[in-house]
Amino acid sequence: MEFHEVVRKRRMVRNYTPAPVDPEAITRIIDNARRSPSAGFSQGQYFVVVTDDDSRRAIAELADEPAYVAAGLDPWISSAPVHVVVCTSEGDYHRRYNEPDKLQPDGSEIEWPVPYWWVDAGAATMTLLLATVDEGLAAGFFGVHRLDGLAELIGLPPEVLPIGVVTIGHPAPDRRSGSLARGWKPLETIAYEGRWGRPLRAG
């Protein structure tokens, strides 16, 4: 599949068929996701692949899946045959930036005006989503802001934090998000040339 096709085909899918997912496809997806950019090549992103029924149902319960179903959505979390929990470790970045080639001239660590462990986790998640589409599969994402207990459920060490769960499977007909009715913002309203307010020229 051409890259522009992958980008345009990607969307959050919230229903899956019972068909199993090839484990080798999941390995390829994770292998691509781990190649996402990371500050200082710190590589502080981790992925926990969950496929057993009990754990997937437990994650769905943490996410309060019945509330989704009550809103007219399918039970997409528990029905997805694969969950990938995307995680990040701030500690990996501090350790990397305390290595000799990354220290400041005075021997101190940088001040981190931007928490790049979160930025890089987002990049890894996007790569994972695109890699899933490239495998002919579908994916959805839900954040951890309402998943108290997820870290304990999958046995994460204290310094590794989950940022969200990507559900993966073969797509089934689903109810698309009402937010899509907003449409894409016109290119000239979000891309500027040289300075803010000067629309990017085509060509």
TORFI-710216 format. One record per atom (N, C-alpha, C): residue number from 0; residue in one letter; atom name; x, y, z. Coordinates in nm, 4 decimals, padded with zeros to 6 digits, always signed. Atoms other than C-alpha are relative to their C-alpha. Example, Ala and Ser with C-alpha at 12.3 -4.5 7.8 and 13.67 -1.06 7.14 Angstrom:
0 A N +00.0890 -00.1190 +00.0000
0 A CA +01.2300 -00.4500 +00.7800
0 A C +00.0900 +00.1200 +00.0000
1 S N -00.0820 -00.1190 -00.0060
1 S CA +01.3670 -00.1060 +00.7140
1 S C -00.0770 +00.1090 +00.0730
END
This chain:
0 M N +00.0844 -00.1185 +00.0000
0 M CA +00.0000 +00.0000 +00.0000
0 M C +00.0888 +00.1246 +00.0000
1 E N -00.0754 -00.1248 +00.0034
1 E CA +00.1319 +00.3464 -00.0882
1 E C -00.0235 +00.0792 +00.1286
2 F N +00.0094 -00.0720 -00.1272
2 F CA +00.2010 +00.5761 +00.2072
2 F C -00.1216 +00.0917 +00.0055
3 H N +00.1148 -00.0912 -00.0036
3 H CA -00.0630 +00.8316 +00.1074
3 H C -00.1316 -00.0759 +00.0172
4 E N +00.1198 +00.0817 -00.0199
4 E CA -00.3188 +00.5502 +00.0943
4 E C -00.0139 -00.0400 +00.1466
5 V N +00.0017 +00.0391 -00.1408
5 V CA -00.2237 +00.4334 +00.4435
5 V C -00.0500 +00.1157 +00.0858
6 V N +00.0375 -00.1169 -00.0799
6 V CA -00.2581 +00.7857 +00.5843
6 V C -00.1486 +00.0304 -00.0157
7 R N +00.1397 -00.0363 +00.0237
7 R CA -00.5959 +00.8474 +00.4220
7 R C -00.0979 -00.1085 +00.0436
8 K N +00.0871 +00.1102 -00.0403
8 K CA -00.7327 +00.5052 +00.5097
8 K C -00.0108 -00.0122 +00.1519
9 R N -00.0012 +00.0142 -00.1453
9 R CA -00.6407 +00.5299 +00.8779
9 R C -00.1151 +00.0773 +00.0645
10 R N +00.1007 -00.0630 -00.0851
10 R CA -00.9277 +00.6027 +01.1139
10 R C -00.0173 -00.0872 +00.1228
11 M N +00.0233 +00.0781 -00.1202
11 M CA -01.0351 +00.4906 +01.4588
11 M C -00.1185 -00.0936 -00.0224
12 V N +00.1030 +00.1011 +00.0232
12 V CA -01.2283 +00.1662 +01.4105
12 V C -00.0441 -00.0555 +00.1350
13 R N +00.0540 +00.0406 -00.1291
13 R CA -01.4572 +00.0634 +01.6952
13 R C -00.0909 -00.1228 -00.0105
14 N N +00.0681 +00.1287 +00.0058
14 N CA -01.5787 -00.2806 +01.5917
14 N C +00.0866 -00.0952 -00.0814
15 Y N -00.0885 +00.0968 +00.0640
15 Y CA -01.4000 -00.5994 +01.4902
15 Y C -00.0709 -00.1333 -00.0173
16 T N +00.0520 +00.1351 +00.0187
16 T CA -01.4810 -00.9421 +01.3529
16 T C +00.0726 -00.0932 +00.0963
17 P N -00.0688 +00.0964 -00.0884
17 P CA -01.3922 -01.2534 +01.5561
17 P C +00.1239 -00.0617 -00.0640
18 A N -00.1129 +00.0633 +00.0699
18 A CA -01.1269 -01.3468 +01.2977
18 A C +00.1311 +00.0251 +00.0734
19 P N -00.1280 -00.0184 -00.0690
19 P CA -00.7857 -01.4051 +01.4558
19 P C +00.0950 +00.0868 -00.0819
20 V N -00.1021 -00.0831 +00.0632
20 V CA -00.4927 -01.1763 +01.3803
20 V C +00.1304 -00.0784 -00.0028
21 D N -00.1264 +00.0708 +00.0161
21 D CA -00.1709 -01.3245 +01.2479
21 D C +00.1037 +00.0574 +00.0973
22 P N -00.1010 -00.0509 -00.0941
22 P CA +00.0886 -01.2989 +01.5289
22 P C +00.1216 +00.0621 -00.0686
23 E N -00.1133 -00.0575 +00.0715
23 E CA +00.3581 -01.2285 +01.2712
23 E C -00.0300 +00.1422 -00.0452
24 A N +00.0387 -00.1362 +00.0371
24 A CA +00.1631 -00.9230 +01.1556
24 A C +00.0170 +00.0935 +00.1190
25 I N -00.0162 -00.0822 -00.1203
25 I CA +00.1584 -00.7940 +01.5134
25 I C +00.1475 +00.0264 +00.0265
26 T N -00.1446 -00.0198 -00.0188
26 T CA +00.5337 -00.8480 +01.5394
26 T C +00.0530 +00.1049 -00.0963
27 R N -00.0438 -00.1004 +00.0977
27 R CA +00.5868 -00.6473 +01.2203
27 R C -00.0486 +00.1393 +00.0398
28 I N +00.0549 -00.1292 -00.0425
28 I CA +00.3603 -00.3702 +01.3513
28 I C +00.0832 +00.0590 +00.1136
29 I N -00.0789 -00.0474 -00.1142
29 I CA +00.5522 -00.3448 +01.6795
29 I C +00.1422 +00.0357 -00.0441
30 D N -00.1352 -00.0276 +00.0474
30 D CA +00.8854 -00.3620 +01.4975
30 D C +00.0059 +00.1346 -00.0708
31 N N +00.0055 -00.1318 +00.0631
31 N CA +00.7826 -00.0611 +01.2888
31 N C -00.0193 +00.1106 +00.1033
32 A N +00.0280 -00.1028 -00.1003
32 A CA +00.6470 +00.1291 +01.5886
32 A C +00.1226 +00.0336 +00.0832
33 R N -00.1175 -00.0258 -00.0825
33 R CA +00.9707 +00.0888 +01.7827
33 R C +00.1041 +00.0829 -00.0735
34 R N -00.0934 -00.0786 +00.0793
34 R CA +01.1527 +00.2651 +01.4992
34 R C -00.0420 +00.1463 -00.0106
35 S N +00.0429 -00.1399 -00.0023
35 S CA +00.9699 +00.5908 +01.5672
35 S C +00.1104 +00.0872 +00.0592
36 P N -00.1048 -00.0873 -00.0540
36 P CA +01.1835 +00.8961 +01.6509
36 P C -00.0068 +00.0096 +00.1512
37 S N -00.0042 -00.0238 -00.1443
37 S CA +01.2984 +00.9435 +02.0084
37 S C +00.1174 +00.0926 +00.0307
38 A N -00.1019 -00.0988 -00.0350
38 A CA +01.4961 +01.2286 +02.1643
38 A C +00.1273 -00.0697 +00.0466
39 G N -00.1266 +00.0600 -00.0382
39 G CA +01.8618 +01.1351 +02.1875
39 G C +00.0069 -00.1492 -00.0251
40 F N +00.0123 +00.1441 +00.0223
40 F CA +01.7642 +00.7907 +02.0587
40 F C -00.0116 -00.0720 +00.1345
41 S N +00.0189 +00.0570 -00.1338
41 S CA +01.6564 +00.7254 +02.4172
41 S C -00.0789 -00.1300 -00.0044
42 Q N +00.0804 +00.1212 +00.0184
42 Q CA +01.4074 +00.4621 +02.2980
42 Q C -00.0742 -00.0378 +00.1281
43 G N +00.0707 +00.0219 -00.1252
43 G CA +01.1894 +00.4987 +02.6039
43 G C -00.1430 -00.0464 -00.0148
44 Q N +00.1365 +00.0479 +00.0217
44 Q CA +00.8756 +00.3493 +02.4504
44 Q C -00.0039 -00.1528 +00.0091
45 Y N +00.0180 +00.1442 -00.0191
45 Y CA +00.7441 +00.0025 +02.5332
45 Y C -00.1412 -00.0388 -00.0428
46 F N +00.1279 +00.0488 +00.0506
46 F CA +00.4581 -00.2105 +02.4039
46 F C -00.0335 -00.1333 +00.0660
47 V N +00.0466 +00.1252 -00.0593
47 V CA +00.2606 -00.4766 +02.5901
47 V C -00.1164 -00.0506 -00.0854
48 V N +00.1016 +00.0582 +00.0874
48 V CA +00.0625 -00.7002 +02.3553
48 V C -00.0869 -00.0956 +00.0819
49 V N +00.0945 +00.0793 -00.0797
49 V CA -00.2475 -00.8474 +02.5202
49 V C -00.0968 -00.0703 -00.0944
50 T N +00.0886 +00.0754 +00.0890
50 T CA -00.4371 -01.1257 +02.3435
50 T C -00.0929 -00.0965 +00.0737
51 D N +00.0856 +00.0980 -00.0673
51 D CA -00.5879 -01.3525 +02.6102
51 D C -00.1340 +00.0625 +00.0376
52 D N +00.1369 -00.0487 -00.0181
52 D CA -00.9619 -01.3235 +02.6607
52 D C -00.0209 +00.0690 +00.1345
53 D N +00.0243 -00.0546 -00.1332
53 D CA -00.9600 -01.2607 +03.0364
53 D C +00.0609 +00.1383 +00.0157
54 S N -00.0659 -00.1301 -00.0147
54 S CA -00.7115 -00.9742 +03.0188
54 S C -00.0675 +00.1061 -00.0859
55 R N +00.0683 -00.0969 +00.0867
55 R CA -00.8883 -00.8088 +02.7271
55 R C -00.1342 +00.0412 +00.0607
56 R N +00.1260 -00.0340 -00.0666
56 R CA -01.2188 -00.8293 +02.9115
56 R C +00.0249 +00.0882 +00.1216
57 A N -00.0335 -00.0819 -00.1168
57 A CA -01.0533 -00.6860 +03.2220
57 A C +00.0321 +00.1433 -00.0415
58 I N -00.0297 -00.1345 +00.0502
58 I CA -00.9193 -00.3923 +03.0205
58 I C -00.1285 +00.0701 -00.0409
59 A N +00.1290 -00.0580 +00.0397
59 A CA -01.2674 -00.3372 +02.8758
59 A C -00.0791 +00.0455 +00.1224
60 E N +00.0691 -00.0393 -00.1225
60 E CA -01.4088 -00.3291 +03.2280
60 E C +00.0614 +00.1260 +00.0592
61 L N -00.0656 -00.1212 -00.0496
61 L CA -01.1477 -00.0726 +03.3355
61 L C -00.0418 +00.1216 -00.0815
62 A N +00.0389 -00.1097 +00.0891
62 A CA -01.2510 +00.1381 +03.0357
62 A C -00.1494 +00.0293 +00.0045
63 D N +00.1452 -00.0168 -00.0109
63 D CA -01.6192 +00.1106 +03.1353
63 D C -00.0678 -00.0162 -00.1361
64 E N +00.0568 +00.0265 +00.1315
64 E CA -01.7132 -00.0449 +02.8046
64 E C -00.1534 +00.0053 -00.0032
65 P N +00.1464 -00.0108 +00.0055
65 P CA -02.0822 -00.0700 +02.9026
65 P C -00.0500 +00.1414 -00.0302
66 A N +00.0405 -00.1375 +00.0308
66 A CA -02.0958 +00.3108 +02.8807
66 A C +00.0059 +00.0255 -00.1508
67 Y N -00.0072 -00.0126 +00.1461
67 Y CA -01.9827 +00.2889 +02.5167
67 Y C -00.1213 -00.0668 -00.0639
68 V N +00.1115 +00.0756 +00.0571
68 V CA -02.2454 +00.0262 +02.4441
68 V C -00.1316 +00.0744 +00.0222
69 A N +00.1215 -00.0758 -00.0294
69 A CA -02.5144 +00.2349 +02.6144
69 A C -00.0149 +00.1206 -00.0913
70 A N +00.0029 -00.1157 +00.0899
70 A CA -02.4200 +00.5224 +02.3835
70 A C -00.0226 -00.0418 -00.1455
71 G N +00.0284 +00.0482 +00.1341
71 G CA -02.4908 +00.3037 +02.0824
71 G C +00.1193 -00.0537 -00.0753
72 L N -00.1196 +00.0545 +00.0636
72 L CA -02.1378 +00.1867 +02.0100
72 L C +00.0093 -00.1504 +00.0248
73 D N -00.0215 +00.1435 -00.0170
73 D CA -02.0275 -00.1731 +01.9715
73 D C +00.0974 -00.0241 +00.1156
74 P N -00.0965 +00.0331 -00.1061
74 P CA -01.8339 -00.3517 +02.2495
74 P C +00.1387 -00.0216 -00.0592
75 W N -00.1194 +00.0097 +00.0842
75 W CA -01.5198 -00.2746 +02.0533
75 W C +00.1275 -00.0339 +00.0766
76 I N -00.1231 +00.0268 -00.0740
76 I CA -01.2659 -00.3043 +02.3318
76 I C +00.0134 -00.1499 +00.0272
77 S N -00.0066 +00.1426 -00.0307
77 S CA -01.3504 -00.6554 +02.4445
77 S C -00.0002 -00.0858 -00.1256
78 S N +00.0066 +00.0812 +00.1218
78 S CA -01.4145 -00.7709 +02.0868
78 S C +00.1300 +00.0031 -00.0799
79 A N -00.1267 -00.0073 +00.0742
79 A CA -01.0735 -00.6626 +01.9551
79 A C +00.0902 -00.1163 +00.0407
80 P N -00.0813 +00.1153 -00.0363
80 P CA -00.8537 -00.9733 +01.9388
80 P C +00.1385 +00.0351 +00.0532
81 V N -00.1327 -00.0416 -00.0464
81 V CA -00.5390 -00.7731 +02.0137
81 V C -00.0095 +00.1387 +00.0629
82 H N -00.0193 -00.1308 -00.0627
82 H CA -00.4695 -00.4901 +02.2569
82 H C +00.1506 +00.0243 +00.0083
83 V N -00.1398 -00.0392 -00.0187
83 V CA -00.1369 -00.3077 +02.2447
83 V C +00.0020 +00.1196 +00.0938
84 V N -00.0114 -00.1094 -00.0961
84 V CA -00.0665 -00.0988 +02.5533
84 V C +00.1319 +00.0718 -00.0293
85 V N -00.1186 -00.0807 +00.0302
85 V CA +00.1724 +00.1808 +02.4547
85 V C +00.0452 +00.0679 +00.1289
86 C N -00.0534 -00.0496 -00.1269
86 C CA +00.3998 +00.2851 +02.7406
86 C C +00.1236 +00.0861 -00.0247
87 T N -00.1214 -00.0810 +00.0091
87 T CA +00.6795 +00.5321 +02.8077
87 T C +00.0697 +00.0036 +00.1350
88 S N -00.0793 -00.0081 -00.1220
88 S CA +00.9599 +00.5653 +03.0601
88 S C +00.0778 +00.1304 +00.0002
89 E N -00.0737 -00.1254 -00.0153
89 E CA +01.0715 +00.9133 +03.1613
89 E C +00.1429 -00.0280 +00.0451
90 G N -00.1321 +00.0326 -00.0519
90 G CA +01.3643 +00.7523 +03.3416
90 G C +00.1004 -00.0315 -00.1092
91 D N -00.0910 +00.0310 +00.1097
91 D CA +01.5103 +00.6255 +03.0142
91 D C +00.0610 +00.1273 -00.0585
92 Y N -00.0471 -00.1269 +00.0566
92 Y CA +01.5388 +00.9858 +02.8962
92 Y C +00.1008 +00.0677 +00.0928
93 H N -00.0958 -00.0595 -00.0945
93 H CA +01.7067 +01.1096 +03.2118
93 H C +00.1318 -00.0760 -00.0020
94 R N -00.1237 +00.0777 +00.0056
94 R CA +01.9548 +00.8237 +03.1967
94 R C +00.0780 +00.0307 -00.1275
95 R N -00.0686 -00.0289 +00.1265
95 R CA +02.0304 +00.8925 +02.8308
95 R C +00.0657 +00.1375 +00.0043
96 Y N -00.0519 -00.1369 +00.0011
96 Y CA +02.0764 +01.2656 +02.8897
96 Y C +00.0952 +00.0278 +00.1166
97 N N -00.1093 -00.0087 -00.0962
97 N CA +02.3172 +01.1971 +03.1732
97 N C +00.1241 -00.0735 -00.0507
98 E N -00.1176 +00.0581 +00.0624
98 E CA +02.5525 +01.0192 +02.9355
98 E C +00.0892 +00.1128 -00.0519
99 P N -00.0952 -00.1075 +00.0316
99 P CA +02.8673 +01.2150 +02.8419
99 P C -00.0336 +00.0836 -00.1225
100 D N +00.0251 -00.0759 +00.1226
100 D CA +02.7595 +01.3110 +02.4890
100 D C -00.1242 +00.0874 +00.0074
101 K N +00.1229 -00.0782 -00.0114
101 K CA +02.4334 +01.4644 +02.6134
101 K C +00.0025 +00.1014 +00.1145
102 L N -00.0071 -00.0946 -00.1118
102 L CA +02.5458 +01.6567 +02.9211
102 L C +00.0256 +00.1417 -00.0494
103 Q N -00.0253 -00.1411 +00.0278
103 Q CA +02.5462 +02.0376 +02.9188
103 Q C +00.1473 +00.0312 +00.0291
104 P N -00.1406 -00.0350 -00.0248
104 P CA +02.8857 +02.2165 +02.9220
104 P C +00.0397 +00.0020 +00.1475
105 D N -00.0316 -00.0027 -00.1433
105 D CA +02.8578 +02.2517 +03.3002
105 D C -00.0159 -00.1377 +00.0652
106 G N +00.0133 +00.1352 -00.0528
106 G CA +02.8024 +01.8767 +03.3381
106 G C -00.1393 -00.0357 +00.0481
107 S N +00.1368 +00.0260 -00.0461
107 S CA +02.4284 +01.9021 +03.4086
107 S C -00.0870 -00.0543 -00.1129
108 E N +00.0995 +00.0475 +00.0968
108 E CA +02.1286 +01.7442 +03.2389
108 E C -00.0796 +00.1193 -00.0519
109 I N +00.0847 -00.1060 +00.0536
109 I CA +01.9132 +01.9595 +03.0082
109 I C -00.1241 +00.0172 +00.0879
110 E N +00.1141 -00.0301 -00.0866
110 E CA +01.6094 +02.1206 +03.1725
110 E C -00.1324 -00.0550 -00.0510
111 W N +00.1209 +00.0606 +00.0558
111 W CA +01.3515 +01.9496 +02.9494
111 W C -00.1185 +00.0976 -00.0029
112 P N +00.1151 -00.0912 +00.0111
112 P CA +01.1266 +02.2438 +02.8555
112 P C -00.1223 -00.0683 -00.0615
113 V N +00.1075 +00.0823 +00.0564
113 V CA +00.9209 +01.9860 +02.6635
113 V C +00.0245 -00.1441 +00.0448
114 P N -00.0183 +00.1401 -00.0433
114 P CA +00.8636 +01.6343 +02.8079
114 P C -00.0032 -00.0946 -00.1205
115 Y N -00.0032 +00.0728 +00.1266
115 Y CA +00.9785 +01.4473 +02.5000
115 Y C -00.0371 -00.1466 +00.0126
116 W N +00.0457 +00.1387 -00.0137
116 W CA +00.8935 +01.1064 +02.6468
116 W C -00.1460 -00.0116 -00.0395
117 W N +00.1398 +00.0009 +00.0435
117 W CA +00.5293 +01.2001 +02.5866
117 W C -00.0101 +00.0248 -00.1502
118 V N -00.0015 -00.0274 +00.1440
118 V CA +00.6011 +01.3455 +02.2419
118 V C +00.0351 -00.1269 -00.0771
119 D N -00.0448 +00.1202 +00.0693
119 D CA +00.7851 +01.0304 +02.1397
119 D C -00.1007 -00.1138 +00.0123
120 A N +00.1044 +00.1020 -00.0145
120 A CA +00.5104 +00.8071 +02.2797
120 A C -00.1118 +00.0245 -00.1011
121 G N +00.0997 -00.0327 +00.1017
121 G CA +00.2673 +00.9918 +02.0528
121 G C +00.0458 -00.0403 -00.1390
122 A N -00.0542 +00.0391 +00.1302
122 A CA +00.4964 +00.9366 +01.7554
122 A C -00.0051 -00.1511 -00.0170
123 A N +00.0030 +00.1461 +00.0062
123 A CA +00.5230 +00.5662 +01.8371
123 A C -00.1421 -00.0506 -00.0207
124 T N +00.1400 +00.0397 +00.0154
124 T CA +00.1447 +00.5401 +01.8668
124 T C -00.0467 +00.0219 -00.1427
125 M N +00.0415 -00.0275 +00.1374
125 M CA +00.0919 +00.7042 +01.5289
125 M C +00.0629 -00.0991 -00.0969
126 T N -00.0646 +00.0982 +00.0860
126 T CA +00.3462 +00.4763 +01.3657
126 T C -00.0689 -00.1352 +00.0124
127 L N +00.0692 +00.1264 -00.0231
127 L CA +00.1710 +00.1779 +01.5227
127 L C -00.1340 -00.0030 -00.0740
128 L N +00.1296 -00.0073 +00.0675
128 L CA -00.1669 +00.2922 +01.3880
128 L C +00.0167 -00.0130 -00.1516
129 L N -00.0221 +00.0060 +00.1442
129 L CA -00.0289 +00.3427 +01.0367
129 L C +00.0497 -00.1380 -00.0426
130 A N -00.0504 +00.1342 +00.0319
130 A CA +00.1584 +00.0114 +01.0426
130 A C -00.1128 -00.1025 +00.0016
131 T N +00.1150 +00.0903 -00.0058
131 T CA -00.1666 -00.1607 +01.1371
131 T C -00.0801 +00.0063 -00.1294
132 V N +00.0724 -00.0160 +00.1266
132 V CA -00.3439 -00.0173 +00.8333
132 V C +00.0775 -00.0641 -00.1145
133 D N -00.0838 +00.0556 +00.1062
133 D CA -00.0509 -00.1199 +00.6138
133 D C -00.0065 -00.1523 -00.0032
134 E N +00.0160 +00.1457 -00.0066
134 E CA -00.1067 -00.4795 +00.7305
134 E C -00.1398 -00.0447 -00.0419
135 G N +00.1365 +00.0348 +00.0384
135 G CA -00.4673 -00.4634 +00.6100
135 G C -00.0926 -00.0191 +00.1182
136 L N +00.0791 +00.0114 -00.1219
136 L CA -00.5983 -00.4448 +00.9673
136 L C -00.0551 +00.1368 +00.0399
137 A N +00.0587 -00.1246 -00.0494
137 A CA -00.7892 -00.1822 +01.1632
137 A C +00.0389 +00.0195 +00.1457
138 A N -00.0411 -00.0304 -00.1379
138 A CA -00.7131 -00.0069 +01.4898
138 A C -00.0855 +00.1116 +00.0571
139 G N +00.0619 -00.1093 -00.0746
139 G CA -00.8726 +00.2122 +01.7533
139 G C +00.0923 +00.0376 +00.1149
140 F N -00.0850 -00.0450 -00.1112
140 F CA -00.7229 +00.4056 +02.0427
140 F C -00.0869 +00.0549 +00.1109
141 F N +00.0615 -00.0681 -00.1136
141 F CA -00.8371 +00.4942 +02.3914
141 F C +00.1071 +00.0272 +00.1044
142 G N -00.1015 -00.0458 -00.0935
142 G CA -00.6392 +00.6841 +02.6512
142 G C -00.0153 -00.0620 +00.1374
143 V N -00.0033 +00.0637 -00.1319
143 V CA -00.5507 +00.5808 +03.0034
143 V C -00.0594 +00.0883 +00.1091
144 H N +00.0495 -00.0908 -00.1037
144 H CA -00.7145 +00.8748 +03.1808
144 H C -00.1130 -00.0617 +00.0817
145 R N +00.1047 +00.0673 -00.0772
145 R CA -00.9959 +00.6411 +03.2890
145 R C +00.0308 -00.1484 +00.0189
146 L N -00.0385 +00.1397 -00.0114
146 L CA -00.7996 +00.3186 +03.3200
146 L C +00.0814 -00.0252 +00.1264
147 D N -00.0683 +00.0286 -00.1256
147 D CA -00.6992 +00.3089 +03.6852
147 D C +00.0127 -00.1517 +00.0167
148 G N -00.0222 +00.1419 -00.0194
148 G CA -00.5445 -00.0289 +03.7514
148 G C +00.0604 -00.0707 -00.1192
149 L N -00.0555 +00.0645 +00.1185
149 L CA -00.4147 -00.0944 +03.4002
149 L C +00.1454 -00.0416 +00.0219
150 A N -00.1420 +00.0312 -00.0217
150 A CA -00.0472 -00.0773 +03.5019
150 A C +00.0163 -00.1256 +00.0848
151 E N -00.0068 +00.1174 -00.0869
151 E CA -00.1069 -00.3323 +03.7767
151 E C -00.0465 -00.1247 -00.0749
152 L N +00.0559 +00.1134 +00.0726
152 L CA -00.3125 -00.5554 +03.5479
152 L C +00.1035 -00.0647 -00.0914
153 I N -00.0968 +00.0557 +00.0959
153 I CA -00.0307 -00.5938 +03.2945
153 I C +00.1417 -00.0042 +00.0572
154 G N -00.1266 +00.0201 -00.0680
154 G CA +00.2526 -00.5872 +03.5498
154 G C +00.1102 +00.0978 -00.0352
155 L N -00.1029 -00.0976 +00.0346
155 L CA +00.4305 -00.2654 +03.4527
155 L C +00.0862 +00.0339 +00.1209
156 P N -00.0843 -00.0496 -00.1090
156 P CA +00.7317 -00.1625 +03.6623
156 P C -00.0368 +00.1452 +00.0299
157 P N +00.0471 -00.1333 -00.0420
157 P CA +00.6799 +00.1657 +03.8543
157 P C +00.0359 +00.1145 -00.0933
158 E N -00.0396 -00.1151 +00.0808
158 E CA +00.8710 +00.3903 +03.6153
158 E C -00.0502 -00.0064 -00.1443
159 V N +00.0571 +00.0121 +00.1342
159 V CA +00.6944 +00.2665 +03.3011
159 V C -00.1486 +00.0303 +00.0077
160 L N +00.1389 -00.0459 -00.0075
160 L CA +00.3643 +00.4458 +03.2434
160 L C -00.0740 -00.0268 -00.1301
161 P N +00.0793 +00.0186 +00.1216
161 P CA +00.0886 +00.3482 +02.9992
161 P C -00.0575 +00.1336 -00.0460
162 I N +00.0620 -00.1225 +00.0514
162 I CA -00.0338 +00.6257 +02.7702
162 I C -00.1318 -00.0292 -00.0710
163 G N +00.1245 +00.0340 +00.0653
163 G CA -00.3103 +00.4381 +02.5932
163 G C +00.0030 -00.1427 -00.0509
164 V N +00.0143 +00.1356 +00.0529
164 V CA -00.4361 +00.1162 +02.4397
164 V C -00.0453 +00.0095 -00.1448
165 V N +00.0400 +00.0104 +00.1399
165 V CA -00.4515 +00.0441 +02.0672
165 V C -00.0646 -00.1363 -00.0200
166 T N +00.0697 +00.1251 +00.0315
166 T CA -00.7102 -00.2170 +01.9719
166 T C +00.0251 -00.0326 -00.1470
167 I N -00.0325 +00.0421 +00.1366
167 I CA -00.6282 -00.4182 +01.6595
167 I C -00.0819 -00.1227 -00.0369
168 G N +00.0741 +00.1151 +00.0494
168 G CA -00.8333 -00.6574 +01.4511
168 G C -00.0433 +00.0219 -00.1430
169 H N +00.0592 -00.0145 +00.1325
169 H CA -01.0173 -00.7129 +01.1261
169 H C -00.1261 +00.0840 +00.0153
170 P N +00.1126 -00.0927 -00.0214
170 P CA -01.2727 -00.4331 +01.0798
170 P C -00.1352 -00.0632 -00.0283
171 A N +00.1400 +00.0336 +00.0217
171 A CA -01.6448 -00.4907 +01.1116
171 A C -00.0754 +00.1323 -00.0141
172 P N +00.0765 -00.1253 +00.0101
172 P CA -01.9162 -00.2353 +01.0314
172 P C -00.0144 +00.0639 +00.1375
173 D N +00.0078 -00.0690 -00.1284
173 D CA -01.9148 +00.0265 +01.3039
173 D C -00.0666 +00.1352 -00.0162
174 R N +00.0578 -00.1339 -00.0006
174 R CA -02.0724 +00.3532 +01.4019
174 R C +00.1140 +00.0999 +00.0060
175 R N -00.1090 -00.0956 +00.0053
175 R CA -01.8348 +00.6270 +01.2985
175 R C -00.0233 +00.1152 +00.0975
176 S N +00.0074 -00.1111 -00.0951
176 S CA -01.7562 +00.9077 +01.5379
176 S C -00.0741 +00.1184 -00.0608
177 G N +00.0703 -00.1191 +00.0451
177 G CA -01.9891 +01.2044 +01.5114
177 G C +00.0921 +00.1174 -00.0233
178 S N -00.0958 -00.1097 +00.0172
178 S CA -01.6830 +01.4266 +01.5307
178 S C +00.0466 +00.0132 -00.1442
179 L N -00.0467 -00.0045 +00.1379
179 L CA -01.5962 +01.3330 +01.1714
179 L C -00.0842 +00.0928 -00.0865
180 A N +00.0858 -00.0905 +00.0766
180 A CA -01.8872 +01.5471 +01.0543
180 A C +00.0602 +00.1394 -00.0110
181 R N -00.0636 -00.1315 +00.0058
181 R CA -01.6685 +01.8492 +01.1248
181 R C +00.0834 +00.0170 -00.1254
182 G N -00.0839 -00.0063 +00.1188
182 G CA -01.4535 +01.7599 +00.8263
182 G C +00.1402 +00.0498 +00.0313
183 W N -00.1373 -00.0465 -00.0166
183 W CA -01.0884 +01.8421 +00.7741
183 W C +00.0064 +00.1513 -00.0167
184 K N -00.0239 -00.1426 +00.0210
184 K CA -00.9765 +02.2017 +00.8165
184 K C +00.0686 +00.0193 -00.1346
185 P N -00.0687 -00.0254 +00.1270
185 P CA -00.8732 +02.3538 +00.4825
185 P C +00.1504 +00.0170 +00.0207
186 L N -00.1447 -00.0048 -00.0122
186 L CA -00.4997 +02.3262 +00.4206
186 L C +00.0516 +00.1413 +00.0245
187 E N -00.0498 -00.1366 -00.0126
187 E CA -00.4598 +02.7021 +00.3893
187 E C -00.0247 +00.0617 +00.1372
188 T N +00.0249 -00.0526 -00.1347
188 T CA -00.5907 +02.7485 +00.7439
188 T C +00.0902 -00.0614 +00.1062
189 I N -00.0865 +00.0657 -00.0997
189 I CA -00.3328 +02.5221 +00.9096
189 I C +00.1462 -00.0080 -00.0409
190 A N -00.1383 +00.0080 +00.0488
190 A CA -00.0186 +02.5388 +00.6944
190 A C +00.0413 +00.1348 -00.0557
191 Y N -00.0445 -00.1337 +00.0377
191 Y CA +00.1763 +02.8610 +00.6528
191 Y C +00.1422 -00.0035 -00.0531
192 E N -00.1310 -00.0074 +00.0637
192 E CA +00.4809 +02.9634 +00.4531
192 E C +00.0803 +00.1166 +00.0575
193 G N -00.0902 -00.1029 -00.0503
193 G CA +00.7576 +03.1486 +00.6306
193 G C -00.0415 +00.0665 +00.1282
194 R N +00.0508 -00.0630 -00.1199
194 R CA +00.5378 +03.3100 +00.8925
194 R C -00.1501 -00.0253 +00.0108
195 W N +00.1409 +00.0256 -00.0266
195 W CA +00.1958 +03.2707 +01.0503
195 W C -00.0878 +00.0905 -00.0854
196 G N +00.0988 -00.0779 +00.0749
196 G CA -00.0960 +03.3804 +00.8333
196 G C +00.0265 +00.0074 -00.1486
197 R N -00.0311 -00.0005 +00.1435
197 R CA +00.0767 +03.3398 +00.4961
197 R C -00.0215 -00.1417 -00.0510
198 P N +00.0333 +00.1374 +00.0395
198 P CA -00.0915 +03.0327 +00.3397
198 P C +00.1093 -00.0645 -00.0842
199 L N -00.0973 +00.0770 +00.0759
199 L CA +00.1376 +02.7633 +00.2049
199 L C -00.0444 -00.0069 -00.1452
200 R N +00.0320 +00.0041 +00.1418
200 R CA +00.1504 +02.7855 -00.1728
200 R C +00.0011 -00.1427 -00.0525
201 A N +00.0036 +00.1330 +00.0617
201 A CA +00.0551 +02.4806 -00.3728
201 A C +00.1117 -00.0135 -00.1016
202 G N -00.1020 +00.0197 +00.1025
202 G CA +00.3145 +02.3234 -00.5957
202 G C +00.1255 -00.0620 +00.0533
END
